[in-house]
Structures are given as structure tokens and as C-alpha cells.
Amino acid sequence: IHAYCLLDNHYHLLLETPSGNLSQIMRHINGAYTTYFNVKRKRSGHLFQGRYKAILVDADEYVKELSRYIHLNPVRAKMVEAPDDYVWSSYQYYIGRKKPPEWLTRDLILGYFNEKVSTAQHGYHEFVSELVNKKYDSPLNDTISSTLLGSPDFIASIKEKDLAGKNPDKEIPALHELHEKISIQQISALVDTVLGDEPPLSRNVKLYLSSKYTGERLKNIGEHFGIGESGVSQATSRMSRKMADNKKLKGMVNKIEKELNMS
């Protein structure tokens, strides 16, 4: 863990793992903390709501800025006037106010400021203080597909090395966001090849598959086919019902889906 900040209703972690096990780590942290909190407060039930939001970061490009962003959270939330005054973050360990716990790794970030720890701590304090009570753009604004933060080369490298050839996986949110989407045009061309002599059916299958696979908004799909959002929803629902009652139709659509997945 490189940096952290615990706030009233959420927390931020800047962490690094050599294994692809972030989901297990987060389940452990959230589960252990929930148990601790419930015992301490004599309560029961869930403590956290919804799934955590994870962003993969190009350390060389963004780690300094992200650590500053995390440590300034209490100031932006108007909980304290200066990050020095907030005890529920890693900031006081970074500036030498407290001895850091063994599990907190400061070397990476402080190393950007100086090899000598005391000098690096002073430099980091100045770096963070520069933006106290000033408006500034969050480094998270540069996030790609709500999932990756880094240079164009970093994004391309992740797509090529870690995402290519993989289907979307609920444990890896990046695969949902960055998986190459099939276009309406690609779907239409394939459907025409299979169902070209049946225009009404062909159109409904195109609507159904476009809604299922392209990731486009209903409005955009509707504009392509000259209908409204509700028309897309209705056509998709009708097609689902027809496929449930017609095995031959379901078989044809499954064949098209298989070819789309292969392409």
C-alpha cells in the first residue's frame, strides 16, 4: 500500500499487487474491516455498498499526482484546513510526523523527491501544500474508459498484453470497458449475409444484436434504424420472446452471435 485515506463514507487506496488478485484483496479488506467495525460498534450487517472502483495506473506518469490527490481529500471535503491535521490518512507518515507502519510503502513516491528521506519528506510536504485551498483538475479526469490511467503507450500495452483475446470478466472490470465493441454496421452486414431475403426479420435481429453487443445507447441505435429509444426496447423484447418460442429462429440468431464473437 503506497497511500491511503479513510473518509466518512468511503476510502481511497493506492496499492500495488504483483498478482492479479485485486478482487480477493478487496474482499478481505472490506470483510475484515466490516467485522472489526461491527464488533466495535455493536452492530451487524453490511457496511459497504456496491462494488469498489478500480483504476489501473501508470506509476511513472501519475503516482505522485494520485498520492497528492488522495492526501488532499479531507481538505476538499472541508474536514480539515490542512492535510497535516488529518490523522486518518498516510500523509503524516509521508512528512515524518509519525513512524510509518511496516505495511505502508513510501519509497516509491518519496524517491521522486530525493534519495535522502528527510529531504524527500520536506519536498513532498511542499508538493502537497502547493494545492491546498486551490482549485485544480483531478488526475482521475484523464482516466480512459473509467479503468486505465496512463500514457497512450501504457494504454496500448495493457490492451495488447493483458486484454487481447479475453472475453469480459466480472472480476476484471477493464475487460468490460475496453473490450473491442462490435459496430452496428458489422452486425448489419453479417445479418444481411445470413437473413438477406427476409427484410422484416433481418431488421429485428439487427436491433436485438445491436442492443446486446455494441454497447451503444438505445438512442444511438434508434437513430441508426430511424426509430425511437422505446422502439428499440420493444423490438429487442419481442425478439427475445420469439426466440424463446421458436427454436429455429433461436438457432439462426445463435449462429450469427457465434460468428460475431469469432470476429
Buried (B, 14 or more C-beta within 10 A) or exposed (E): EBBBBBBEEEBBBBBEEEEEEBBEBBEEBBEEBBEEEBEEEEEEEEBBEEEBEBBBBBBEBBBBBBBBBBBBBBBBEEEBEBBBEBEBBBBBBBBBEEEEEEEEBBEBBBEBBBEEBEEBBBBBBEBBBEBEEEEEEEBBEBBBEBBBBBEEEBBEEBBEEBBEEEEEEEEBBBBBBBBEEBBBEBBBEBBEEBBEEEEEBBBBBBBBBBBBBBBBEBEBBBBBBEBEBEBBBEBBEEBEEBBEEEEEBBEBBEEBBEEBEEE
